[in-house]
Amino acid sequence: MEHSSTDRFKIALFGLALLGLLVGLGLYMIGMGDKASLVWFVGVVPVLAALIIEILRSLWRGEVGLDIVAALSMTAALAFDEVLAAAVVAVMYAGGTLLETFAEGRARREMHSLLARVPRSATRHSNGQLEEVALDAVTPGDLLLIRQGDMVPVDGIIASYTAFVDTSALTGESLSARMTKGSPVMSGSTNAGAPFDLTATHLARNSTYAGILRLVEAAQQSKAPMSRLADRWSLGFLAVTVGIAGAAWWATGDPIRAVAVLVVATPCPLILAVPVALVAGLSRAAHFGVLIKGAGPLEAMARIRTLILDKTGTLTDGRPQITSIACQPGFTEDDILRFVAALDQASKHPVAQAIVAAAKLRDLDLPIPTGVVEVAGEGVTGTVDGRRIIVGGDDFVARSVGLSVGQSAASPAFPVGAVLVAVAVEGHMAGHLVMADPLRDGAGAMLGGLRGLGITRILLATGDRADVAARVTTGLGLDGIHAGLTPDGKVQLVVGERSAAPVMMVGDGVNDAPALAAADVGVAMGARGAAASAEAADVVLLVDRIDRLGIGIAIAQASRRIALQSVVAGIGLSVLGMIAAAFGYLTPVQGAVFQEVIDVAVILNALRALRISPADMGPEANPKSTA
């Protein structure tokens, strides 16, 4: 295992302090008390010197912590000839900093696993041969070979007929997904099946995985508001400690009582437990595909009371889907879908692409169309299997076959906001496809689960028409629908709601980015959302599932709760120990051992955040921590 220079220095300090304590104890047991005291003193001085330097650096940065208590206790113990107690404190303090380093490293393990998997090269097709090239040499349009077990190095599109892709490292999904030709694949996924070809669509530095790594680095370097709050609490605890120590000395005239009090308060569980619990929460959320950009947003998520949701691509899938197919006599649903999809292969319109994808899901054979002519915004004409096919809006197709606008008697009824795609075969109306942007699976259950997590107000913010928004969200129990909003309008809504309670905004489009930045917590649907929204957001959902929002909030709440438990328990036990020392029930040596037991306990408790296991966010789910 590799260690940084700082880690090696901490290990050296701990080793020196421990060696001094053990050698001194050996000398003391054979009757060489004076030499034992000298050895203990030598073991304490380096730790005390390093501690004083760190305190001075903190004061220069304007930070005051309970490391001061550790320095006072060692200094007082040496001054009053309690050298053994000073040696124990030195060992416990140096050991505590090592334990903190280990705990934070354990908490970040899953984040570091992302960094460890970064690919350095890619296998590229070139003139009928394969060549290994540096990742930076891959450009959009390159055809790459992804071998079994390889990580996808850049974002791209499946160029083979089919592929099995494992996205668990990004999304937490346990099952591999079967993807067909033309399906987009995120970098960072793993090939779980046979080798397949991938057409690169992004440079490596602009791909999903590279963006995730940048977010991870930002998350690791952040310091939570709660940690700053812990620093402020430490001032009060420092005052209490000095007060109890001074009172014990004044009341009894025995300075050793004051030394014992100071020793019990060393080091501080407050500054150990909070960062460990919050960093563990970041790691656990990343495991479920919820990438939180720092401990600050994690804390803010735990306090959210108002949720504002964008509609298209967030509450709904964002891609049109076929809800029904109406057929004229002589045609089946598969006939209609096959004709439309075959012709739409020549169109880049989102509706056309959705129809082609639906046909492929039904394993329909799609012949190549000929004589294709696309009328922008109207429809497409061409020949499929020797038949003249017209596909487009109902009015366009009706006019094309000689009917008056609105006289297409075959038109089915369809809901507000849906899209009607008509098809004519050989000059006669053959059928219609009704397409709509449906709610995401589990959206209703997810909102119910969020209510159980303390979200008291849920609003919809959309640029769509009010009647469309109302129809799509029927039965969801929203507290308000704000339709027809511009990006500025969304920002104003967020700012207005923030005056009453902490607000979370969830969106996926470029137009959502300003509102995401304005909210207490902005959440971006990162799997298919715009880069601008992911950049502005505090949280990115790496999996295209809205239910992960509830999981992220549950983890944030549990992490914060565990951190507070550790702080309250640690400080409470420390205060009890100080009182016992003030009344003479703990000697300085006993007090040092007692405090170290407290520190170990609170850090181990903080690490419980790594085992948070939120349940599925269904109506019957219990999203609490099982830790």
Helices and strands as residue ranges (DSSP letters): H 5-29, H 33-60, H 67-79, H 83-107, H 109-116, E 121-126, E 129-134, G 135-137, E 143-146, E 156-158, E 162-166, H 168-171, E 177-180, E 184-185, E 190-191, E 196-200, G 204-206, H 208-221, H 225-252, H 255-264, H 269-287, E 290-292, H 295-302, E 306-310, I 311-315, E 321-327, H 333-344, H 350-361, E 370-375, E 379-384, E 387-393, H 394-400, E 419-425, E 428-436, H 443-452, E 457-461, H 466-472, E 480-482, H 487-498, E 503-507, G 510-512, H 513-518, E 521-525, H 531-536, E 539-541, H 548-582, H 588-606, G 607-611
